Amino acid sequence: MVQYTTIVNASLEKVWQHLILKIEKPENFVPGVSDVIILEKNEDFVTRKMTITVEGNATTLVEKITFIPYKVRFLLLEHPKFEGYVDNDIKPISENETEMTFTINWKDKTTQSEFDTQEMVKNAVLKTKTFIENN
């Protein structure tokens, strides 16, 4: 498990609206995202396919995304290397500050070793924070 927490200078409601937007427009929040396709959408979940390019390596994945205030879970359905999920959790600090935590619970399908790239999680959190504060 890899986790990163930051304080966003925005209300809980604004941060929540952006986390919901992130489901269909992840390229605004996650570095290296392209080719986003919504496969299924209903009131309980969204299934999405997208490509993420990290250090020149492109990976296509499919996720089932569930969302209840104030948690969004991105469950991997198809990924060539990993299985597991990512949680985006938020909680209010004050009227104009919200604590945001991203937790990656991915394991290598072959070795069962945990994903441990702290820098990637930090970059995703900080890109999300910047987008929310500027939009």
FENMOJO-V632985 format. One record per pair of residues at least 6 apart in sequence whose ideal C-beta (glycine too) atoms are under 8 Angstrom apart, sorted by the first residue. I is the first residue (numbers start at 1). J is the second residue. Records with the same first field share a line. If there is no record, write none. Layout:
I=J, J
This chain:
1=103, 104, 105, 114
2=103, 104, 114, 115, 116, 117, 118, 121
3=101, 102, 103, 104, 121
4=101, 102, 118, 121, 122, 124, 125
5=99, 100, 101, 125
6=99, 100, 125, 126, 129
7=93, 97, 98, 99, 100
8=15, 90, 97, 98, 99, 100, 129, 132, 133
9=96, 97, 133
10=18, 96, 97, 98, 132, 133
11=92, 95, 96, 98
12=70, 90, 91, 92, 98
14=98, 132
15=90, 98, 100, 132
16=69, 70, 90
18=29, 128, 131, 132, 135
19=67, 70, 72, 88, 90
20=67, 72
21=28
22=28, 29, 30, 72, 88, 128
23=46, 48, 65, 67, 72
24=36, 38, 46, 48
25=36
26=33, 36, 48, 50
27=33, 34, 36
28=131, 135
29=124, 127, 128, 131
30=52, 124, 127, 128
31=54, 123, 124, 127
32=52, 53, 54
33=50, 51, 52
34=50, 51, 52, 53
35=49, 50, 51, 60
36=48, 49, 50
37=48, 49, 50
38=46, 47, 48
39=47, 48, 49, 62
40=46, 47
41=47
44=66
45=64, 65, 66, 67
46=64, 65, 67
47=62, 63, 64, 65, 77
48=62, 63, 65
49=60, 61, 62, 78
50=60, 61, 63
51=58, 59, 60, 61
52=58, 59, 61
53=59
54=120
59=79, 80, 81
60=78
61=76, 78, 79
62=76, 77, 78, 79
63=74, 75, 76, 77
64=74, 75, 77
65=72, 73, 74, 75
66=72, 73, 75
67=73
70=89, 90, 91
71=87, 88, 89, 90
72=87, 88
73=85, 86, 87, 88
74=85, 86, 87, 88
75=84, 85
76=82, 83, 84, 85, 106
79=109
81=108, 109, 110
82=106, 107, 108, 109, 115
83=106, 107, 109
84=104, 105, 106, 107, 115
85=105, 106
86=102, 103, 104, 105, 106
87=101, 102, 103, 105
88=100, 101, 102, 128
89=100, 101, 102, 103
90=98, 99, 100, 101
91=98, 99
92=98, 99
93=99
100=125, 128, 129
102=121, 124, 125, 128
104=115, 121
106=114, 115
107=113, 114, 115
108=114, 115
